[in-house]
Amino acid sequence: MDIHLQVGVKVLLKNKEGKYLLVRRSPEKYPEVGPKWDIVGGRIDPGTTLLENLKREVKEEVNLDLKDEVRLVAAQDILRVPGRHVVRLTYVGAIDGEPKIDGDHLECRWFSFGEIKRFSDKELDTYFKELIDTGAIIE
């Protein structure tokens, strides 16, 4: 059986004030998960580096420039079904400026780490919440 492997990259963006940027997904674009808060990211373009993909996703989704220093915090299997396997790499990185969202999201907002930790399962992306709850991402 052939297996199609996809790799996604996500980044938790932090500003100078110590706040973290989350984006709320559009239910039209993401009907399978609904309007949950998540971090910026997407699938990689083959032949490009992980950092190039992170920078592209940040630019596309919130129109900001990601700084070069990013830290890998987790690797997750987010989907394993017959014929398909999706792996997600999550980073933490820094940005400056005010975001402007793309059409794939309803809104974006800055949150403290404490506010993010208080989100329920219904409000926060499942895989991002797992990283918060297990301590893979700490303030």
Backbone torsions as a table, in degrees:
resi	resn	phi	psi	omega
1	MET	NA	131.0	175.5
2	ASP	-77.8	138.3	177.2
3	ILE	-117.6	128.8	177.5
4	HIS	-92.5	114.9	179.8
5	LEU	-97.3	129.2	174.7
6	GLN	-122.0	143.5	178.0
7	VAL	-120.8	131.5	176.5
8	GLY	-115.8	152.3	175.5
9	VAL	-124.1	138.9	177.2
10	LYS	-131.4	154.0	178.9
11	VAL	-142.6	129.7	172.5
12	LEU	-86.6	114.4	-173.9
13	LEU	-94.4	131.1	-178.6
14	LYS	-119.8	137.8	178.1
15	ASN	-99.7	179.8	-177.7
16	LYS	-62.6	-26.6	-179.2
17	GLU	-83.5	0.1	179.1
18	GLY	82.9	14.9	177.8
19	LYS	-96.3	156.1	-176.6
20	TYR	-113.9	139.2	-177.3
21	LEU	-93.3	125.3	173.1
22	LEU	-119.2	150.3	176.0
23	VAL	-117.3	143.4	178.4
24	ARG	-104.1	122.4	-174.0
25	ARG	-70.6	147.3	175.8
26	SER	-78.8	128.8	178.5
27	PRO	-66.7	-21.6	176.2
28	GLU	-70.6	-41.5	-179.8
29	LYS	-77.7	-34.7	-176.3
30	TYR	-125.9	65.6	-175.9
31	PRO	-64.9	-24.4	-177.8
32	GLU	-71.8	-20.5	-179.5
33	VAL	-121.8	-18.1	178.6
34	GLY	77.4	-169.5	-172.1
35	PRO	-83.5	56.4	179.3
36	LYS	-84.7	154.5	173.2
37	TRP	-75.5	142.1	-178.4
38	ASP	-150.5	178.7	174.6
39	ILE	-103.7	162.2	-176.8
40	VAL	-67.6	142.6	174.5
41	GLY	159.3	-178.7	179.9
42	GLY	179.2	-168.6	-178.1
43	ARG	-76.1	149.4	179.5
44	ILE	-79.8	153.4	171.4
45	ASP	-93.1	118.2	-179.5
46	PRO	-53.4	141.3	179.0
47	GLY	91.1	-2.2	178.1
48	THR	-116.9	158.3	-178.2
49	THR	-76.6	162.1	177.7
50	LEU	-61.2	-42.1	179.2
51	LEU	-63.3	-41.0	176.8
52	GLU	-60.0	-40.4	179.0
53	ASN	-67.3	-42.0	176.9
54	LEU	-59.8	-47.1	-179.6
55	LYS	-61.2	-42.4	179.6
56	ARG	-62.4	-46.5	-179.0
57	GLU	-62.8	-41.7	178.7
58	VAL	-62.7	-44.1	179.8
59	LYS	-64.2	-44.7	-178.4
60	GLU	-66.3	-43.8	-171.1
61	GLU	-85.0	-35.3	-176.5
62	VAL	-132.5	7.4	175.2
63	ASN	54.6	43.4	176.0
64	LEU	-126.7	162.7	179.1
65	ASP	-102.5	121.0	178.0
66	LEU	-76.2	135.0	175.5
67	LYS	-72.1	156.7	-174.0
68	ASP	-67.3	-25.0	-176.2
69	GLU	-86.3	105.1	175.8
70	VAL	-124.2	154.2	-178.5
71	ARG	-124.1	124.6	176.3
72	LEU	-72.2	127.7	-179.5
73	VAL	-115.2	-18.8	-177.8
74	ALA	-164.9	152.3	169.8
75	ALA	-127.6	128.2	-176.4
76	GLN	-130.9	143.9	166.5
77	ASP	-85.8	110.6	-178.0
78	ILE	-101.5	-12.9	176.5
79	LEU	-156.6	125.1	173.6
80	ARG	-137.2	102.2	178.1
81	VAL	-131.3	162.1	179.4
82	PRO	-51.9	121.7	177.5
83	GLY	87.9	-5.8	-176.3
84	ARG	-147.4	135.7	178.0
85	HIS	-139.2	124.8	179.9
86	VAL	-118.1	127.1	177.7
87	VAL	-113.4	138.5	-179.5
88	ARG	-120.9	127.9	175.5
89	LEU	-106.1	127.0	-177.3
90	THR	-114.6	134.2	-177.7
91	TYR	-122.1	165.9	167.8
92	VAL	-119.6	135.5	-178.9
93	GLY	-148.4	169.3	-176.6
94	ALA	-111.9	147.5	175.6
95	ILE	-142.7	161.3	172.5
96	ASP	-122.8	155.0	175.0
97	GLY	101.5	177.5	179.6
98	GLU	-106.2	131.9	-176.4
99	PRO	-74.2	155.1	172.5
100	LYS	-133.2	116.3	-172.4
101	ILE	-76.9	157.7	175.7
102	ASP	-91.0	-174.6	-178.2
103	GLY	-76.6	-6.9	-179.9
104	ASP	-84.2	-5.4	-175.3
105	HIS	-130.7	150.9	178.9
106	LEU	-80.5	-38.5	-176.8
107	GLU	-165.0	169.1	171.0
108	CYS	-137.9	153.5	-176.0
109	ARG	-156.8	149.9	175.1
110	TRP	-88.1	137.0	179.2
111	PHE	-133.4	151.7	169.3
112	SER	-76.7	162.4	178.8
113	PHE	-63.9	-37.1	177.6
114	GLY	-61.0	-40.2	177.5
115	GLU	-64.2	-41.5	179.6
116	ILE	-63.2	-41.9	-179.1
117	LYS	-62.5	-25.8	-178.0
118	ARG	-85.6	-6.7	178.0
119	PHE	-63.8	143.9	177.4
120	SER	-84.9	171.0	176.6
121	ASP	-60.1	-30.0	-178.5
122	LYS	-77.7	-18.1	-176.7
123	GLU	-99.2	-25.5	-171.0
124	LEU	-118.8	142.5	176.6
125	ASP	-49.3	134.7	-175.4
126	THR	-54.7	-47.6	-174.3
127	TYR	-76.1	-33.5	174.7
128	PHE	-68.4	-42.8	178.8
129	LYS	-61.0	-39.0	177.6
130	GLU	-58.5	-41.0	179.4
131	LEU	-67.3	-37.3	177.1
132	ILE	-67.7	-49.5	-175.2
133	ASP	-65.7	-32.2	-178.8
134	THR	-88.4	-5.6	179.8
135	GLY	83.0	10.5	177.0
136	ALA	-65.1	-31.7	173.8
137	ILE	-114.8	122.3	177.5
138	ILE	-124.2	159.9	-177.7
139	GLU	-63.2	NA	NA
